[in-house]
Amino acid sequence: MPWAISRDERLARLRQTLAEKGAVQNTLVPGTPAHTGLQHEIDAIWAEIKVLEGSWSLNPKAVLIGLLVIIAILWRLAT
């Protein structure tokens, strides 16, 4: 089991969800409560995609390895 979902995986899932909801929205009549509610969901997904696209992710394993290297260096300096 992975420690965390990667940024790219999250983006792919959000884009898939956006495509599915967009397809459903195209079948609804504009101005109806269902259409409006789905539009709000789509807008929220789009905003989350934009935030993720503007960010970068750290691999938890790389962070752990980096911490271990720093600890090893500090250990060498202390002895």
Buried (B, 14 or more C-beta within 10 A) or exposed (E): EEEEEBBEEBBEEBEEBBEEBBEEBEEBEEEEEEBEEBBEBBEEBBEBBEEBEEEEBEBEEEEEEEEEEEEEEEEEEEE
